[in-house]
Amino acid sequence: MVTFETVMEIKILHKQGMSSRAIARELGISRNTVKRYLQAKSEPPKYTPRPAVASLLDEYRDYIRQRIADAHPYKIPATVIAREIRDQGYRGGMTILRAFIRSLSVPQEQEPAVQFETEPGRQMQVDWGTMRNGRSPLHVFVAVLGYSRMLYIEFTDNMRYDTLETCHRNAFRFFGGVPREVLYDNMKTVVLQRDAYQTGQHRFHPSLWQFGKEMGFSPRLCRPFR
């Protein structure tokens, strides 16, 4: 059954210039269904007193809240959450799901951000994020070029050093080169002791130094307040 939200989503995406094939892929429905509602002359179906469409999402709200909380500060696309809850039996539309996800994003006051500019090829910033813990963990490796802000992400089931090195190699391949510096936070697989020898002279993991020498980059640490 195609819901009111899905029909409206079809029309909105079509108005934004998306093709029937792309709409079908985005919403997880067939191209014929998309074409049928785009070609229909009549108005899309109206709400009726029952069943209440909003109730279709009720039993999945706790799951969605937990998924978003576990992924913070990274955002999970609504289409990913939709696929997960559809596997659990969800039959509602994307509009109500997106509205609920937006309602969970509470604006917070933030200190003014200081943008650190670097010249092309100078620096890549690396960090880990955790999307899910437990027996089937899901982590995300994030690499950002300091100048262009070009982004590379890779999902893994662990944050071991060998995995970190593999992700670096994949990122360098994706970016088409190796920067002069790679900037890290206090990763245990990167730094053994901050300011070990003197201020700014850190004790890095020996394997990281060897890897940096092999690839041609120098490891650096973020300042403590960053």
C-alpha positions in Angstrom: 0.0 0.0 0.0 1.3 3.4 -1.0 0.7 6.0 1.8 -0.2 9.6 1.5 3.3 10.6 2.6 4.9 8.4 -0.1 2.7 10.0 -2.8 3.6 13.4 -1.7 7.3 12.5 -1.5 7.1 11.2 -5.1 5.7 14.6 -6.3 8.1 16.7 -4.2 11.2 14.8 -5.5 9.9 14.9 -9.1 9.4 18.7 -8.7 13.0 18.9 -7.5 14.1 17.4 -10.8 14.7 13.8 -9.7 14.1 11.0 -12.3 11.5 8.2 -11.8 14.4 5.7 -11.4 16.1 7.8 -8.8 12.8 8.4 -6.9 12.1 4.7 -6.9 15.5 4.0 -5.5 15.2 6.7 -2.9 11.8 5.5 -1.6 12.3 1.8 -2.1 9.3 1.3 -4.5 9.0 0.3 -8.1 9.4 2.6 -11.1 5.9 1.7 -12.3 4.5 2.9 -9.0 6.3 6.2 -9.3 5.1 6.7 -12.9 1.5 5.8 -12.0 1.3 8.5 -9.4 3.1 11.1 -11.5 0.8 10.5 -14.4 -2.4 10.4 -12.2 -4.7 13.4 -12.9 -6.6 13.1 -9.6 -5.4 14.5 -6.3 -3.3 12.2 -4.0 -5.3 10.2 -1.4 -6.5 12.2 1.6 -6.2 11.4 5.2 -9.1 9.5 6.8 -9.8 9.4 10.5 -8.4 5.8 10.8 -6.0 4.4 10.7 -3.9 7.2 12.0 -0.8 7.3 9.9 1.3 8.8 12.7 0.8 5.7 14.7 2.6 3.6 12.1 5.9 5.0 13.5 5.1 4.7 17.2 6.6 1.3 17.9 9.9 2.4 16.1 10.4 5.7 17.9 12.6 4.3 20.7 14.8 2.4 18.2 15.3 5.5 16.1 16.1 7.7 19.1 18.8 5.1 20.2 20.3 4.8 16.7 20.6 8.6 16.4 22.1 8.9 19.9 24.6 6.1 19.3 25.8 7.8 16.0 26.2 11.3 17.5 27.9 13.5 16.4 27.5 11.9 13.0 24.1 11.9 11.2 22.5 8.8 9.9 20.6 9.4 6.6 16.8 9.0 6.9 16.9 6.4 4.0 19.2 4.2 6.1 16.9 4.3 9.1 13.9 3.7 6.8 15.6 0.6 5.4 16.3 -0.7 8.9 12.8 -0.2 10.3 11.2 -1.6 7.2 13.1 -4.8 7.8 11.4 -4.7 11.2 7.9 -4.2 9.7 7.5 -0.5 9.3 5.0 0.4 6.5 4.8 4.2 6.9 6.2 6.8 4.5 9.4 8.9 4.4 7.8 12.2 5.2 6.7 11.3 8.7 10.0 9.6 9.4 12.0 12.6 8.3 9.8 14.9 10.4 10.4 12.7 13.5 14.2 12.6 12.9 14.2 16.4 12.5 12.4 16.8 15.8 15.2 14.9 17.6 17.8 17.5 16.4 17.7 20.0 19.2 19.7 23.2 18.4 22.4 23.9 20.9 24.4 27.0 21.5 27.9 26.6 20.4 31.0 28.6 20.8 32.1 30.5 17.7 34.2 28.0 15.6 37.7 29.0 14.5 38.4 27.8 11.0 42.0 26.7 10.5 43.0 27.2 6.9 45.8 25.2 5.3 47.3 25.3 1.8 46.5 22.6 -0.7 48.2 19.2 0.0 49.3 20.3 3.5 47.0 18.5 5.9 44.5 15.7 6.3 42.4 15.4 9.6 41.5 11.9 10.8 39.1 10.8 13.5 37.0 7.8 14.5 33.2 7.7 15.2 31.1 4.9 16.7 27.7 4.2 15.1 26.9 1.1 17.1 28.4 -0.8 20.0 27.6 -4.4 21.2 28.3 -7.8 19.6 28.1 -6.3 16.1 29.9 -3.0 16.5 30.0 -0.4 13.7 32.6 2.3 13.6 33.4 5.0 11.0 36.8 6.2 9.9 36.6 9.9 8.8 39.3 11.7 6.8 39.0 15.4 5.7 41.4 17.4 3.6 42.2 20.7 5.4 42.1 22.9 2.3 39.3 21.6 0.2 37.3 19.9 3.0 36.9 16.9 0.7 35.7 14.0 2.8 36.4 10.2 2.9 34.6 7.8 5.2 34.9 4.1 5.7 32.9 1.8 7.9 34.6 -0.9 10.0 33.9 -3.4 12.8 36.9 -2.4 14.9 39.4 0.5 15.5 42.6 -1.5 15.7 45.9 -0.1 14.4 46.0 -2.4 11.3 42.5 -1.3 10.4 43.5 2.4 10.9 46.4 1.9 8.5 44.3 0.2 5.9 41.7 3.1 6.1 44.6 5.6 5.6 45.8 3.7 2.5 42.2 3.7 1.1 41.8 7.4 1.9 45.1 8.3 0.1 44.0 6.3 -2.9 40.6 8.0 -2.9 42.2 11.5 -2.6 44.8 10.7 -5.2 47.8 11.5 -3.1 49.4 11.8 0.4 49.3 15.1 2.4 52.4 16.4 4.2 50.7 16.1 7.6 48.0 14.0 9.1 46.2 15.5 12.2 44.8 13.3 14.9 43.0 13.5 18.2 44.1 11.4 21.2 43.7 8.0 19.5 45.2 5.2 21.6 46.5 3.6 18.4 48.2 6.9 17.4 49.7 8.5 20.5 51.2 6.7 23.5 51.9 9.9 25.5 51.1 13.5 24.8 54.0 16.0 25.5 56.2 13.0 26.5 59.5 14.7 25.9 58.5 18.4 26.1 55.5 20.6 25.1 54.5 19.6 21.6 56.9 16.7 21.5 54.6 13.6 21.7 55.4 9.9 21.9 53.6 8.4 18.9 53.0 4.7 18.2 56.1 3.3 16.6 54.1 1.6 13.8 52.5 4.9 12.9 56.0 6.5 12.5 57.0 3.7 10.2 53.9 4.0 8.2 54.3 7.8 8.0 57.9 7.3 6.8 56.7 4.8 4.2 53.9 7.0 2.8 55.7 10.4 3.3 53.5 12.2 5.9 54.2 13.5 9.4 51.7 12.7 12.2 50.5 15.7 14.2 48.1 16.0 17.2 45.2 18.4 17.6 45.6 21.0 20.4 43.8 19.8 23.6 40.9 22.2 23.3 40.0 21.1 19.8 
